[in-house]
Every structure is written in C-alpha cells, then in structure tokens.
Amino acid sequence: MKAKDLRKKTKEDLAVLLGDLAKERFNLKMQKGTGQLSKPDQVKKVRRDIARINTLINEMART
C-alpha cells in the first residue's frame, strides 16, 4: 500500500483498514508458528503497512 493512496482515505476508513491488517498479522504469525506460512515476506509487508497507517492517523490528529 502506498502512502499516497492512504492519504485519500478518511480517518474512519484507516481505522477499519488498521483492524483488518491487525487480524491479518495475527493470522500470519499463527501460520509462521505452525510452519504453514508460504510467503514469509508477507509478515514484513503487513507490519510496514500497519506502521504507515498509524503514522497517517497521527498526522491527521496533529492537524
């Protein structure tokens, strides 16, 4: 996900997306723990997307 695309979304949309990514991160961690994870790089991508969304939410709160 690009920050440019995320900036177009509202704060509520970002919160929903953040919840979805948190669930996905949990599922990926469970798959990794059981050895069923087929794409290990996906964990890193989801983690960075979560950080990106949190950064944008904080930027919106400051303005």
C-alpha positions as CSV (number, residue, x, y, z in Angstrom):
1,M,0.0,0.0,0.0
2,K,1.3,3.4,-0.9
3,A,1.0,6.4,1.5
4,K,-0.3,8.5,-1.4
5,D,-3.3,6.2,-1.7
6,L,-3.9,6.1,2.0
7,R,-3.9,9.9,2.4
8,K,-7.1,10.0,0.3
9,K,-8.9,7.9,2.8
10,T,-10.8,9.2,5.8
11,K,-9.8,8.6,9.4
12,E,-12.6,6.0,9.8
13,D,-11.5,4.1,6.7
14,L,-8.0,4.0,8.0
15,A,-9.2,2.7,11.4
16,V,-11.1,-0.1,9.7
17,L,-8.1,-1.0,7.5
18,L,-5.9,-1.0,10.5
19,G,-8.2,-3.5,12.2
20,D,-8.1,-5.8,9.2
21,L,-4.3,-5.6,9.0
22,A,-4.0,-6.4,12.7
23,K,-6.1,-9.6,12.1
24,E,-4.0,-10.5,9.1
25,R,-0.8,-10.0,11.1
26,F,-2.2,-12.3,13.8
27,N,-3.1,-15.0,11.2
28,L,0.3,-14.7,9.6
29,K,2.1,-15.1,13.0
30,M,0.0,-18.2,13.7
31,Q,0.9,-19.7,10.3
32,K,4.5,-19.0,10.9
33,G,4.4,-20.7,14.3
34,T,2.8,-23.8,12.9
35,G,5.1,-23.9,9.9
36,Q,2.3,-23.3,7.3
37,L,3.5,-19.8,6.1
38,S,4.1,-19.9,2.4
39,K,5.2,-16.3,1.9
40,P,7.5,-15.2,4.8
41,D,7.9,-11.7,3.3
42,Q,4.2,-11.1,3.8
43,V,4.7,-10.6,7.6
44,K,7.1,-7.7,6.9
45,K,4.8,-6.1,4.4
46,V,1.8,-6.2,6.7
47,R,3.9,-4.8,9.6
48,R,5.0,-1.9,7.5
49,D,1.5,-1.2,6.3
50,I,0.3,-1.0,9.9
51,A,3.1,1.4,10.7
52,R,2.3,3.5,7.7
53,I,-1.4,3.8,8.6
54,N,-0.5,4.6,12.3
55,T,1.7,7.4,11.0
56,L,-1.0,8.9,8.9
57,I,-3.6,8.7,11.7
58,N,-1.1,10.6,13.9
59,E,-0.5,13.2,11.2
60,M,-4.3,13.7,10.9
61,A,-4.6,14.1,14.7
62,R,-2.0,16.8,14.7
63,T,-3.7,19.0,12.1
